[in-house]
Amino acid sequence: MDEKQGTGIKLSPKADSIQSQINSKTKLGDLRKIAKDIKRDHELALELWSTEEFLPRLLAILIMDKKLLSQDVLDQLDEDMQIHTFDEQNNLMDWLMANQLTKDKKNVALMESWEHSPSALQRRAYWYYQARLRWTGQTPPDNTEELLSAIEANIMQEKPEVQWAMNFTAGWIGVYGEKNRARCIKLGEKTGLYKDEIVAKGCTPNYLPEFIRIEANKRQDNL
């Protein structure tokens, strides 16, 4: 067994072999290919997670057993994420949400209970999930009014990682709900969030008036 430098964790030969396939040039698509070959292996996932490295942890998430992700386990994963940079923390939680938590009714129910979680990352997952229901074209629950009221009341007091997800939810509500569009645009004008943000060519700005205008125009034939 090999000892992972920096963590003092000894990896099994299988975990070490997989770890050796991952480097700074590894892309998300590469991780998905590796995960497809492994399929589900929760024990191996925990070994890869124990390396405390970002890319192995992304792979670990893909091969976890969603049925073993209790609130206690998720709290521990959340705590473990705190060693990462701000962007990596958000990416890990978003990846966990999209690849595991949305795949199981029990885990969806957990996410839906996280609106007021003490964890900012769990609150982010709650809001990002609400946005995801809308942008993926699923029929969202009948909670749009409650969501908008909560966003209007709390978005400026939230932590940046949660603030972004709340803003994102308001954006998709405005895109797909014409009756709420003006309200969402007004929210963006009032908060001014992301107004001066510079985005890469081809990317949609997060500033709500621009986000809603651009994304609604893309879908005008279907709205």
ZADO-1210 file (C-alpha; in nm, 4 decimals, padded with zeros to 6 digits):
<atoms>
<atom x="00.0000" y="00.0000" z="00.0000" code="MET" pos="1"/>
<atom x="00.1207" y="00.3488" z="-00.0836" code="ASP" pos="2"/>
<atom x="00.1038" y="00.6482" z="00.1406" code="GLU" pos="3"/>
<atom x="-00.0553" y="00.9546" z="-00.0156" code="LYS" pos="4"/>
<atom x="00.1853" y="01.2432" z="00.0243" code="GLN" pos="5"/>
<atom x="00.0613" y="01.5093" z="00.2635" code="GLY" pos="6"/>
<atom x="-00.2345" y="01.3214" z="00.4120" code="THR" pos="7"/>
<atom x="-00.0683" y="01.0258" z="00.5805" code="GLY" pos="8"/>
<atom x="-00.3409" y="00.8042" z="00.4330" code="ILE" pos="9"/>
<atom x="-00.2395" y="00.4653" z="00.2957" code="LYS" pos="10"/>
<atom x="-00.4245" y="00.3765" z="-00.0221" code="LEU" pos="11"/>
<atom x="-00.5051" y="00.0269" z="-00.1430" code="SER" pos="12"/>
<atom x="-00.3344" y="-00.0792" z="-00.4676" code="PRO" pos="13"/>
<atom x="-00.6608" y="-00.0246" z="-00.6573" code="LYS" pos="14"/>
<atom x="-00.7094" y="00.3260" z="-00.5220" code="ALA" pos="15"/>
<atom x="-00.3453" y="00.4102" z="-00.5808" code="ASP" pos="16"/>
<atom x="-00.3667" y="00.2887" z="-00.9407" code="SER" pos="17"/>
<atom x="-00.6708" y="00.5058" z="-01.0075" code="ILE" pos="18"/>
<atom x="-00.5123" y="00.8008" z="-00.8289" code="GLN" pos="19"/>
<atom x="-00.2098" y="00.7716" z="-01.0574" code="SER" pos="20"/>
<atom x="-00.4343" y="00.8228" z="-01.3617" code="GLN" pos="21"/>
<atom x="-00.5389" y="01.1679" z="-01.2401" code="ILE" pos="22"/>
<atom x="-00.3271" y="01.4786" z="-01.2890" code="ASN" pos="23"/>
<atom x="-00.3606" y="01.8512" z="-01.3566" code="SER" pos="24"/>
<atom x="-00.4515" y="01.7815" z="-01.7208" code="LYS" pos="25"/>
<atom x="-00.7392" y="01.5496" z="-01.6319" code="THR" pos="26"/>
<atom x="-01.0752" y="01.6823" z="-01.7514" code="LYS" pos="27"/>
<atom x="-01.4219" y="01.6193" z="-01.6103" code="LEU" pos="28"/>
<atom x="-01.4985" y="01.3970" z="-01.9080" code="GLY" pos="29"/>
<atom x="-01.1950" y="01.1848" z="-01.8227" code="ASP" pos="30"/>
<atom x="-01.3243" y="01.1427" z="-01.4670" code="LEU" pos="31"/>
<atom x="-01.6609" y="01.0306" z="-01.6017" code="ARG" pos="32"/>
<atom x="-01.4917" y="00.7691" z="-01.8219" code="LYS" pos="33"/>
<atom x="-01.2966" y="00.6327" z="-01.5245" code="ILE" pos="34"/>
<atom x="-01.6149" y="00.6287" z="-01.3148" code="ALA" pos="35"/>
<atom x="-01.8045" y="00.4456" z="-01.5887" code="LYS" pos="36"/>
<atom x="-01.5483" y="00.1657" z="-01.5771" code="ASP" pos="37"/>
<atom x="-01.5558" y="00.1484" z="-01.1963" code="ILE" pos="38"/>
<atom x="-01.9344" y="00.1828" z="-01.1669" code="LYS" pos="39"/>
<atom x="-02.0403" y="00.2048" z="-00.7988" code="ARG" pos="40"/>
<atom x="-01.7799" y="00.1444" z="-00.5312" code="ASP" pos="41"/>
<atom x="-01.8434" y="00.3328" z="-00.2098" code="HIS" pos="42"/>
<atom x="-01.5400" y="00.1963" z="-00.0269" code="GLU" pos="43"/>
<atom x="-01.3119" y="00.3037" z="-00.3106" code="LEU" pos="44"/>
<atom x="-01.4883" y="00.6411" z="-00.3183" code="ALA" pos="45"/>
<atom x="-01.4060" y="00.6972" z="00.0469" code="LEU" pos="46"/>
<atom x="-01.0410" y="00.6119" z="-00.0187" code="GLU" pos="47"/>
<atom x="-01.0205" y="00.8623" z="-00.3026" code="LEU" pos="48"/>
<atom x="-01.2019" y="01.1185" z="-00.0896" code="TRP" pos="49"/>
<atom x="-00.9433" y="01.0675" z="00.1854" code="SER" pos="50"/>
<atom x="-00.6668" y="01.2034" z="-00.0427" code="THR" pos="51"/>
<atom x="-00.8064" y="01.5538" z="00.0205" code="GLU" pos="52"/>
<atom x="-00.7366" y="01.6383" z="-00.3453" code="GLU" pos="53"/>
<atom x="-00.9947" y="01.8116" z="-00.5639" code="PHE" pos="54"/>
<atom x="-01.0026" y="01.5909" z="-00.8751" code="LEU" pos="55"/>
<atom x="-00.9931" y="01.2578" z="-00.6882" code="PRO" pos="56"/>
<atom x="-01.2794" y="01.3894" z="-00.4759" code="ARG" pos="57"/>
<atom x="-01.4798" y="01.4708" z="-00.7882" code="LEU" pos="58"/>
<atom x="-01.4243" y="01.1130" z="-00.9050" code="LEU" pos="59"/>
<atom x="-01.5160" y="00.9826" z="-00.5596" code="ALA" pos="60"/>
<atom x="-01.8515" y="01.1573" z="-00.5802" code="ILE" pos="61"/>
<atom x="-01.9297" y="00.9834" z="-00.9102" code="LEU" pos="62"/>
<atom x="-01.8811" y="00.6330" z="-00.7671" code="ILE" pos="63"/>
<atom x="-02.0438" y="00.6801" z="-00.4262" code="MET" pos="64"/>
<atom x="-02.3504" y="00.4775" z="-00.3325" code="ASP" pos="65"/>
<atom x="-02.6310" y="00.7324" z="-00.3140" code="LYS" pos="66"/>
<atom x="-02.8231" y="00.5116" z="-00.0712" code="LYS" pos="67"/>
<atom x="-02.5455" y="00.5550" z="00.1878" code="LEU" pos="68"/>
<atom x="-02.5556" y="00.9350" z="00.1787" code="LEU" pos="69"/>
<atom x="-02.7372" y="01.0055" z="00.5040" code="SER" pos="70"/>
<atom x="-02.7540" y="01.3541" z="00.6541" code="GLN" pos="71"/>
<atom x="-02.4666" y="01.2637" z="00.8865" code="ASP" pos="72"/>
<atom x="-02.2505" y="01.1469" z="00.5965" code="VAL" pos="73"/>
<atom x="-02.3340" y="01.4577" z="00.3954" code="LEU" pos="74"/>
<atom x="-02.2491" y="01.6783" z="00.6929" code="ASP" pos="75"/>
<atom x="-01.9085" y="01.5096" z="00.7108" code="GLN" pos="76"/>
<atom x="-01.8490" y="01.5539" z="00.3375" code="LEU" pos="77"/>
<atom x="-01.9487" y="01.9187" z="00.3771" code="ASP" pos="78"/>
<atom x="-01.7004" y="01.9622" z="00.6617" code="GLU" pos="79"/>
<atom x="-01.4282" y="01.7922" z="00.4576" code="ASP" pos="80"/>
<atom x="-01.4881" y="02.0354" z="00.1692" code="MET" pos="81"/>
<atom x="-01.3886" y="02.3288" z="00.3880" code="GLN" pos="82"/>
<atom x="-01.0176" y="02.2656" z="00.3207" code="ILE" pos="83"/>
<atom x="-01.0657" y="02.3579" z="-00.0444" code="HIS" pos="84"/>
<atom x="-01.0658" y="02.6962" z="-00.2134" code="THR" pos="85"/>
<atom x="-01.3944" y="02.8863" z="-00.2429" code="PHE" pos="86"/>
<atom x="-01.4472" y="02.7789" z="-00.6049" code="ASP" pos="87"/>
<atom x="-01.3528" y="02.4177" z="-00.5370" code="GLU" pos="88"/>
<atom x="-01.5955" y="02.3965" z="-00.2441" code="GLN" pos="89"/>
<atom x="-01.8778" y="02.5202" z="-00.4656" code="ASN" pos="90"/>
<atom x="-01.7802" y="02.2855" z="-00.7482" code="ASN" pos="91"/>
<atom x="-01.7701" y="01.9854" z="-00.5159" code="LEU" pos="92"/>
<atom x="-02.1123" y="02.0602" z="-00.3690" code="MET" pos="93"/>
<atom x="-02.2654" y="02.1330" z="-00.7098" code="ASP" pos="94"/>
<atom x="-02.1155" y="01.8083" z="-00.8477" code="TRP" pos="95"/>
<atom x="-02.2516" y="01.6152" z="-00.5488" code="LEU" pos="96"/>
<atom x="-02.5933" y="01.7706" z="-00.5985" code="MET" pos="97"/>
<atom x="-02.6110" y="01.6965" z="-00.9719" code="ALA" pos="98"/>
<atom x="-02.4572" y="01.3494" z="-00.9729" code="ASN" pos="99"/>
<atom x="-02.5884" y="01.1993" z="-00.6501" code="GLN" pos="100"/>
<atom x="-02.8434" y="01.3986" z="-00.4548" code="LEU" pos="101"/>
<atom x="-03.0860" y="01.4485" z="-00.7447" code="THR" pos="102"/>
<atom x="-03.0836" y="01.0741" z="-00.8209" code="LYS" pos="103"/>
<atom x="-03.2605" y="00.9555" z="-00.5068" code="ASP" pos="104"/>
<atom x="-03.5928" y="01.0660" z="-00.3587" code="LYS" pos="105"/>
<atom x="-03.4577" y="01.0456" z="-00.0036" code="LYS" pos="106"/>
<atom x="-03.1663" y="01.2720" z="-00.0924" code="ASN" pos="107"/>
<atom x="-03.3908" y="01.5151" z="-00.2774" code="VAL" pos="108"/>
<atom x="-03.5987" y="01.5379" z="00.0397" code="ALA" pos="109"/>
<atom x="-03.2817" y="01.6139" z="00.2364" code="LEU" pos="110"/>
<atom x="-03.1895" y="01.8929" z="-00.0057" code="MET" pos="111"/>
<atom x="-03.5369" y="02.0375" z="00.0178" code="GLU" pos="112"/>
<atom x="-03.4863" y="02.0684" z="00.3948" code="SER" pos="113"/>
<atom x="-03.1672" y="02.2739" z="00.3589" code="TRP" pos="114"/>
<atom x="-03.3104" y="02.6206" z="00.2953" code="GLU" pos="115"/>
<atom x="-03.2150" y="02.7263" z="00.6492" code="HIS" pos="116"/>
<atom x="-02.9272" y="02.4834" z="00.7070" code="SER" pos="117"/>
<atom x="-02.6363" y="02.6160" z="00.9173" code="PRO" pos="118"/>
<atom x="-02.4142" y="02.5122" z="00.6267" code="SER" pos="119"/>
<atom x="-02.3742" y="02.7660" z="00.3470" code="ALA" pos="120"/>
<atom x="-02.2894" y="02.4879" z="00.1023" code="LEU" pos="121"/>
<atom x="-02.6089" y="02.3041" z="00.1886" code="GLN" pos="122"/>
<atom x="-02.8110" y="02.6226" z="00.1483" code="ARG" pos="123"/>
<atom x="-02.6424" y="02.6700" z="-00.1891" code="ARG" pos="124"/>
<atom x="-02.7459" y="02.3169" z="-00.2889" code="ALA" pos="125"/>
<atom x="-03.1058" y="02.3915" z="-00.1895" code="TYR" pos="126"/>
<atom x="-03.1218" y="02.6976" z="-00.4129" code="TRP" pos="127"/>
<atom x="-02.9230" y="02.5516" z="-00.6988" code="TYR" pos="128"/>
<atom x="-03.1585" y="02.2531" z="-00.7014" code="TYR" pos="129"/>
<atom x="-03.4596" y="02.4852" z="-00.7258" code="GLN" pos="130"/>
<atom x="-03.2946" y="02.6584" z="-01.0219" code="ALA" pos="131"/>
<atom x="-03.2036" y="02.3263" z="-01.1806" code="ARG" pos="132"/>
<atom x="-03.5639" y="02.2076" z="-01.1751" code="LEU" pos="133"/>
<atom x="-03.6512" y="02.5050" z="-01.3907" code="ARG" pos="134"/>
<atom x="-03.3620" y="02.5250" z="-01.6337" code="TRP" pos="135"/>
<atom x="-03.3723" y="02.1507" z="-01.7120" code="THR" pos="136"/>
<atom x="-03.7358" y="02.1869" z="-01.8147" code="GLY" pos="137"/>
<atom x="-03.8775" y="01.9812" z="-01.5314" code="GLN" pos="138"/>
<atom x="-04.2103" y="02.0783" z="-01.3795" code="THR" pos="139"/>
<atom x="-04.1086" y="02.2590" z="-01.0607" code="PRO" pos="140"/>
<atom x="-04.3065" y="02.2364" z="-00.7370" code="PRO" pos="141"/>
<atom x="-04.5677" y="02.5018" z="-00.6752" code="ASP" pos="142"/>
<atom x="-04.3357" y="02.7105" z="-00.4595" code="ASN" pos="143"/>
<atom x="-04.2321" y="02.9942" z="-00.6910" code="THR" pos="144"/>
<atom x="-04.4032" y="03.2659" z="-00.4879" code="GLU" pos="145"/>
<atom x="-04.2413" y="03.1447" z="-00.1667" code="GLU" pos="146"/>
<atom x="-03.9003" y="03.1260" z="-00.3330" code="LEU" pos="147"/>
<atom x="-03.9209" y="03.4777" z="-00.4706" code="LEU" pos="148"/>
<atom x="-04.0347" y="03.6188" z="-00.1370" code="SER" pos="149"/>
<atom x="-03.7455" y="03.4448" z="00.0391" code="ALA" pos="150"/>
<atom x="-03.4964" y="03.5699" z="-00.2195" code="ILE" pos="151"/>
<atom x="-03.6219" y="03.9272" z="-00.1943" code="GLU" pos="152"/>
<atom x="-03.6026" y="03.9166" z="00.1852" code="ALA" pos="153"/>
<atom x="-03.2685" y="03.7411" z="00.2301" code="ASN" pos="154"/>
<atom x="-03.0424" y="03.7538" z="-00.0744" code="ILE" pos="155"/>
<atom x="-02.8414" y="04.0580" z="00.0330" code="MET" pos="156"/>
<atom x="-02.7664" y="03.9055" z="00.3738" code="GLN" pos="157"/>
<atom x="-02.6525" y="03.5704" z="00.2359" code="GLU" pos="158"/>
<atom x="-02.2997" y="03.4458" z="00.1844" code="LYS" pos="159"/>
<atom x="-02.1672" y="03.4863" z="-00.1720" code="PRO" pos="160"/>
<atom x="-02.1909" y="03.1169" z="-00.2595" code="GLU" pos="161"/>
<atom x="-02.5576" y="03.1085" z="-00.1569" code="VAL" pos="162"/>
<atom x="-02.6302" y="03.4512" z="-00.3014" code="GLN" pos="163"/>
<atom x="-02.5244" y="03.3319" z="-00.6457" code="TRP" pos="164"/>
<atom x="-02.7574" y="03.0301" z="-00.6309" code="ALA" pos="165"/>
<atom x="-03.0511" y="03.2427" z="-00.5135" code="MET" pos="166"/>
<atom x="-02.9872" y="03.4894" z="-00.7944" code="ASN" pos="167"/>
<atom x="-02.9638" y="03.1993" z="-01.0409" code="PHE" pos="168"/>
<atom x="-03.3001" y="03.0683" z="-00.9240" code="THR" pos="169"/>
<atom x="-03.4604" y="03.4104" z="-00.9660" code="ALA" pos="170"/>
<atom x="-03.3121" y="03.4251" z="-01.3148" code="GLY" pos="171"/>
<atom x="-03.4728" y="03.1020" z="-01.4292" code="TRP" pos="172"/>
<atom x="-03.8023" y="03.1910" z="-01.2660" code="ILE" pos="173"/>
<atom x="-03.7943" y="03.5109" z="-01.4711" code="GLY" pos="174"/>
<atom x="-03.7045" y="03.3273" z="-01.7907" code="VAL" pos="175"/>
<atom x="-03.9762" y="03.0636" z="-01.7720" code="TYR" pos="176"/>
<atom x="-04.2450" y="03.2524" z="-01.5799" code="GLY" pos="177"/>
<atom x="-04.3633" y="03.5515" z="-01.7763" code="GLU" pos="178"/>
<atom x="-04.5937" y="03.6668" z="-01.4973" code="LYS" pos="179"/>
<atom x="-04.2933" y="03.6920" z="-01.2630" code="ASN" pos="180"/>
<atom x="-04.0480" y="03.8323" z="-01.5174" code="ARG" pos="181"/>
<atom x="-04.0852" y="04.1971" z="-01.4303" code="ALA" pos="182"/>
<atom x="-04.0561" y="04.1161" z="-01.0606" code="ARG" pos="183"/>
<atom x="-03.7313" y="03.9259" z="-01.1148" code="CYS" pos="184"/>
<atom x="-03.5868" y="04.2012" z="-01.3327" code="ILE" pos="185"/>
<atom x="-03.6769" y="04.4566" z="-01.0679" code="LYS" pos="186"/>
<atom x="-03.5047" y="04.2406" z="-00.8067" code="LEU" pos="187"/>
<atom x="-03.1873" y="04.2448" z="-01.0109" code="GLY" pos="188"/>
<atom x="-03.2044" y="04.6204" z="-01.0581" code="GLU" pos="189"/>
<atom x="-03.2591" y="04.6706" z="-00.6857" code="LYS" pos="190"/>
<atom x="-02.9753" y="04.4453" z="-00.5691" code="THR" pos="191"/>
<atom x="-02.7361" y="04.5389" z="-00.8469" code="GLY" pos="192"/>
<atom x="-02.5719" y="04.1997" z="-00.8020" code="LEU" pos="193"/>
<atom x="-02.3265" y="04.1113" z="-01.0802" code="TYR" pos="194"/>
<atom x="-02.4073" y="04.4290" z="-01.2737" code="LYS" pos="195"/>
<atom x="-02.0414" y="04.5058" z="-01.3393" code="ASP" pos="196"/>
<atom x="-01.9351" y="04.1441" z="-01.3829" code="GLU" pos="197"/>
<atom x="-01.7290" y="04.0739" z="-01.6941" code="ILE" pos="198"/>
<atom x="-01.8129" y="03.7401" z="-01.8534" code="VAL" pos="199"/>
<atom x="-01.6406" y="03.5424" z="-02.1273" code="ALA" pos="200"/>
<atom x="-01.7674" y="03.5700" z="-02.4819" code="LYS" pos="201"/>
<atom x="-02.0723" y="03.3512" z="-02.5329" code="GLY" pos="202"/>
<atom x="-02.1514" y="03.3318" z="-02.1603" code="CYS" pos="203"/>
<atom x="-02.4680" y="03.4785" z="-02.0119" code="THR" pos="204"/>
<atom x="-02.4180" y="03.7518" z="-01.7482" code="PRO" pos="205"/>
<atom x="-02.5486" y="03.6818" z="-01.3982" code="ASN" pos="206"/>
<atom x="-02.7016" y="04.0308" z="-01.3723" code="TYR" pos="207"/>
<atom x="-03.0724" y="03.9452" z="-01.3676" code="LEU" pos="208"/>
<atom x="-03.2052" y="04.1973" z="-01.6229" code="PRO" pos="209"/>
<atom x="-02.9464" y="04.0817" z="-01.8776" code="GLU" pos="210"/>
<atom x="-02.9676" y="03.7150" z="-01.7857" code="PHE" pos="211"/>
<atom x="-03.3457" y="03.7098" z="-01.8225" code="ILE" pos="212"/>
<atom x="-03.3457" y="03.9107" z="-02.1472" code="ARG" pos="213"/>
<atom x="-03.0849" y="03.6894" z="-02.3153" code="ILE" pos="214"/>
<atom x="-03.2175" y="03.3516" z="-02.1965" code="GLU" pos="215"/>
<atom x="-03.5826" y="03.4429" z="-02.2604" code="ALA" pos="216"/>
<atom x="-03.4975" y="03.5568" z="-02.6130" code="ASN" pos="217"/>
<atom x="-03.3317" y="03.2220" z="-02.6801" code="LYS" pos="218"/>
<atom x="-03.6563" y="03.0521" z="-02.5847" code="ARG" pos="219"/>
<atom x="-03.9067" y="03.3027" z="-02.7205" code="GLN" pos="220"/>
<atom x="-04.0676" y="03.0486" z="-02.9502" code="ASP" pos="221"/>
<atom x="-04.1395" y="02.8259" z="-02.6516" code="ASN" pos="222"/>
<atom x="-04.2492" y="03.0877" z="-02.3976" code="LEU" pos="223"/>
</atoms>
